[in-house]
Amino acid sequence: MAIKYDVAFINPFLEAVVNVLSTMAMVSATPGRPYINTRRTAQCDVTGLIGITGHAEGTIALSLSKGAILRIVSNMIGEEYTDLNNDIADAVGELTNMISGQARQNLSTMGLNFRASTPSVVIGKGLRVAHPASGPILAIPFTTADGDLVVEICFVRTQAVAVGKEVAPQAPAPGTQAAAPEAQPATPAPDPGQKQEKMDQNAIDKFFD
């Protein structure tokens, strides 16, 4: 059965990107239409990758164009950067960690708890990114005034990825007891001071059989 990413699972990552870049770097990021990265390579100039375990297993990647990351880091540090270097690579790792951390915190309110590994960073567009080989890579592009960035989510455990009813739970292994279904929590009210971009379920479902 193909993995289908529930929109309630994806939106916390969109919100995390918008919030982290806005609060930490004063950069406005607008999400675009999702797509599947079939090439399994870095979409932009510098990419941070972090492994995820817990309710789902897989990876999260943050890939940024040179213009976007130079502006983000320059705003964060208060010093103008003009080229990719070790400071930029460190910043991409930290951004990947912050975005993953905020998304995981939001998901924990829905009873989905995750653990993250230490981020790794690769510099170079088109390089292979170490996502799980068996999982589809859902890529969500963002635009900023200085360049583009992409967040990629790749998970390989279908029963943990579903938040709502979009993916049927798998039967428990013989000899184990099925867990009682968790109550669906109320959706938190959006911050009135900031416009939150949301993705509807149809935007996700159309990319999966």
N, C-alpha and C positions, 0 to 999 in steps of 0.2 A: 504494500500500500504506500502510495506517495505521501510525503509529508505535506501538510497544508498548514501554513502559519496563520494562527488566529489573529485578527486585528487587535484584540485586547492585549495580545502579547507584543505586537509590533509597536503600537503607539507609545509605550513608555520609552522606547529607544529614540523615536522621533522627538519626543518632548525633552529627553535628556540632551540631545544634540543642540536643540534650540536654546535650552536654558543654560547649559554650560558655556557655549560660545557667547551668549548674550551677557552673562554675569561675569565671566572670567576674562573675556577679551573684547567686549563691546562690539561684537560682530553679529550681524543679523543673518541667519541662515534660513532659506526657504526650501522645504522639501519638494521634490518632483515625483514623477511616476516611477514606481518600482519596476525592476526587471530582474531577470535571472542572469547571473554572470556565468556563462557557459565556458568561458576561456579559463576561468580559475586563476587569473593573473591580476596583478595590481592595476587598478583603474587609473590611478593618479601617480604623482611623483614620489610621495613618501607615504608608507602604510604602517600602521600599528596593528598588531594582532594579539588577541588575548583568548586563552582557553577558558571554557565554562563547564562546570560540572554541577550536579545537584538534580533538580527536577528535569533538566535536559542536559545533554552533553554535546559540545560542539565548540564553535569559535565565533568571535565578534571581531570585525576588522574596521578600522577607520583609515580611509585612503584620501589624501588631500593633494590638490594641485600646489605647485610651488608658490603661486601668488597668494592662495588662500592661507597656507600655513605660515608664510612670512608675515602676513598682516596679523594673523592671530597671535603669533609669538611676539611680534613687535609690540602689540598692544598689551599683552600680558606682562612682559618684562619691562616695558617702558624704555626700550632701546631699539633702534632701527636695525633690522636684519635684512640683508640683501642677497644672501646665498644659503643653500642648504649645508649644514655642518652638524657637529655632534650636539650642540645646544638645541638645534631644531629637532634632531632625532629624539633626544631626551624629552622634549616638550610633546612630541607626538605620542610617545609612550605614556606620558602623564595624562594627556587629553583622552587617550583610549581608556585609561584606567578610570578617569573621572566620569566619562560618559557611561561606561559599563557599570560603575558603582551606583550612579544615580538611577539608571534603568533598573538595576537589580533591587535597589531600595524600593522603587515604586512597585515592582512585581511582587515583592515580599508582602505587600498589603493585600495581595490576592491569593496568598498562601503558596506562592511559588518562590522557593528559596534557592539561591545559586551561590556557588563559590567561583572565584576567578583566580587564574594563574598570574604570574608576572608577565607584563606585555613584552613582546619582541617587536623590533622595528626594522623594516627594509626600505632602502632608498633606491628608487628606480622604477619607472613605469614599465609595465609588461612583465615584471618578474613574477615567478610562481609564488602564490600565497598558500601557506600550509593549512587550508581548510580541510575538514574531513573528506576523504575521497568519495564517500557514499552519500553525502548530503547535498541537496540543492542549495545554491548560494543565492539568497534573496538580497539584492542590492537596492538601496534607497539613496538616490542622488539628492544633493543639496546644492543650491547656488548661493554665493555671497558676492558682494561688490568687487572682490579681488580675485575670485576664482571659485572653482567647484570642489566639492568633496563628496565622498560616498561612504555610507555605512553599510557593511555587509554582515548578514546573520546566516550562520550555517549550523543546523542541528541535525542529529541523526536518531533521536528518540521521539517518535511521533506521539506516544501517549503522554509525554511530559510537555510537549509544545502546545497542545490544545488547552486554551483557557475556557472557552465556551463549548458549544456543541458541534463545532465544525469538524472535529476529528473524533471518531468513535474510540473509546478506551479499549485497550487490548485486554484479553482475558488474563487473569493471574496465572502464574506458573502452578503446576500441580503441587498440592501439598501446602499452598500458601493461602492466606485469607485475604479476600479483596477488601481494600480500605473503603470506608464509608465516603460517599461523595461530599465534598466540601461545599459549604454554603457560598453562594455568589455574593461578594461584597458589593456595596453601593459604589458607584463611580464617584471619585472625589470631585468636588466642585472646582472648576478652573480658576486660576488666579485672575481676578478682574483687571489687574494691572498689566497683563501680558496676554497677547493673542496666541492661543495654542493651535498649531496645525494638527489636524487629525486625518487619519486614513480610513476609508470605509472598507468593509470586508470584501466588496466586489473587486476593489483594486488589488487585493491580495489573491483572491480565488482564481482570477482569470489566468494566472501564470502556472496553475497546477492542474493536472488531470483529475 
